[in-house]
Amino acid sequence: MVVKVVEYETFEAMLDAEDNDAIGSEGMNRAELLAACREIYPPEKEALGVLAIHLRLAASDPREDNGRARQP
């Protein structure tokens, strides 16, 4: 579930404001995060703006278990 969307002018601004541990793979440092973002999104895309989308996992509904009924 989306709980918040924040817009930034650059990846650097996003990394300054956001929890870097929540971005990328575990253990990545700031330089690695910046390089990974720029590898995916070139400068002309970054110039359009950067969105940080905050997500929260929704609790699963036991009625929606992909057809695998649970027996009481």
C-alpha positions as a LaTeX table, in Angstrom:
\begin{tabular}{lrrr}
\hline
Residue & $x$ (\AA) & $y$ (\AA) & $z$ (\AA) \\
\hline
Met1 & 0.00 & 0.00 & 0.00 \\
Val2 & 1.37 & 3.45 & $-0.88$ \\
Val3 & 1.55 & 5.61 & 2.23 \\
Lys4 & 3.49 & 8.61 & 0.95 \\
Val5 & 5.03 & 10.01 & $-2.24$ \\
Val6 & 7.72 & 12.68 & $-2.05$ \\
Glu7 & 9.14 & 14.54 & $-5.05$ \\
Tyr8 & 12.78 & 15.63 & $-5.25$ \\
Glu9 & 14.72 & 17.58 & $-7.86$ \\
Thr10 & 17.62 & 15.10 & $-7.96$ \\
Phe11 & 18.71 & 11.69 & $-6.73$ \\
Glu12 & 21.21 & 13.44 & $-4.45$ \\
Ala13 & 18.39 & 15.44 & $-2.82$ \\
Met14 & 16.42 & 12.22 & $-2.34$ \\
Leu15 & 19.39 & 10.46 & $-0.74$ \\
Asp16 & 19.93 & 13.48 & 1.55 \\
Ala17 & 16.36 & 13.31 & 2.83 \\
Glu18 & 15.40 & 9.64 & 2.75 \\
Asp19 & 16.55 & 6.66 & 4.81 \\
Asn20 & 19.28 & 5.25 & 2.59 \\
Asp21 & 18.92 & 1.83 & 4.26 \\
Ala22 & 15.40 & 1.62 & 2.79 \\
Ile23 & 16.70 & 2.19 & $-0.76$ \\
Gly24 & 18.55 & $-0.35$ & $-2.88$ \\
Ser25 & 20.12 & $-3.55$ & $-1.64$ \\
Glu26 & 21.21 & $-4.15$ & 1.92 \\
Gly27 & 24.62 & $-2.70$ & 2.70 \\
Met28 & 24.82 & $-0.29$ & $-0.24$ \\
Asn29 & 26.53 & 3.00 & 0.58 \\
Arg30 & 25.44 & 6.40 & $-0.71$ \\
Ala31 & 27.81 & 6.36 & $-3.71$ \\
Glu32 & 26.57 & 2.91 & $-4.74$ \\
Leu33 & 22.92 & 3.99 & $-4.38$ \\
Leu34 & 23.53 & 7.08 & $-6.48$ \\
Ala35 & 25.33 & 5.07 & $-9.16$ \\
Ala36 & 22.53 & 2.46 & $-9.21$ \\
Cys37 & 19.84 & 5.13 & $-9.61$ \\
Arg38 & 21.74 & 6.82 & $-12.42$ \\
Glu39 & 22.41 & 3.52 & $-14.16$ \\
Ile40 & 18.66 & 2.93 & $-14.39$ \\
Tyr41 & 17.60 & 6.55 & $-14.98$ \\
Pro42 & 19.90 & 8.67 & $-17.19$ \\
Pro43 & 20.35 & 12.43 & $-16.58$ \\
Glu44 & 17.52 & 13.43 & $-18.94$ \\
Lys45 & 15.10 & 11.30 & $-16.90$ \\
Glu46 & 16.45 & 12.54 & $-13.56$ \\
Ala47 & 15.92 & 16.11 & $-14.80$ \\
Leu48 & 12.17 & 15.38 & $-14.91$ \\
Gly49 & 12.18 & 14.88 & $-11.14$ \\
Val50 & 12.62 & 12.03 & $-8.69$ \\
Leu51 & 9.86 & 10.34 & $-6.72$ \\
Ala52 & 10.37 & 8.49 & $-3.45$ \\
Ile53 & 7.42 & 6.15 & $-3.01$ \\
His54 & 6.94 & 4.90 & 0.55 \\
Leu55 & 5.23 & 1.52 & 0.77 \\
Arg56 & 3.76 & $-0.51$ & 3.59 \\
Leu57 & 2.95 & $-4.17$ & 3.16 \\
Ala58 & $-0.78$ & $-4.72$ & 3.51 \\
Ala59 & $-1.93$ & $-7.44$ & 5.85 \\
Ser60 & $-2.96$ & $-10.47$ & 3.88 \\
Asp61 & $-6.60$ & $-11.42$ & 3.81 \\
Pro62 & $-6.99$ & $-15.11$ & 4.67 \\
Arg63 & $-9.94$ & $-15.24$ & 2.25 \\
Glu64 & $-7.52$ & $-14.47$ & $-0.60$ \\
Asp65 & $-5.04$ & $-17.32$ & $-0.54$ \\
Asn66 & $-4.95$ & $-18.06$ & $-4.26$ \\
Gly67 & $-7.40$ & $-20.94$ & $-4.11$ \\
Arg68 & $-5.57$ & $-22.80$ & $-1.38$ \\
Ala69 & $-8.31$ & $-23.24$ & 1.19 \\
Arg70 & $-7.17$ & $-23.72$ & 4.75 \\
Gln71 & $-8.79$ & $-26.38$ & 6.82 \\
Pro72 & $-9.83$ & $-25.42$ & 10.36 \\
\hline
\end{tabular}
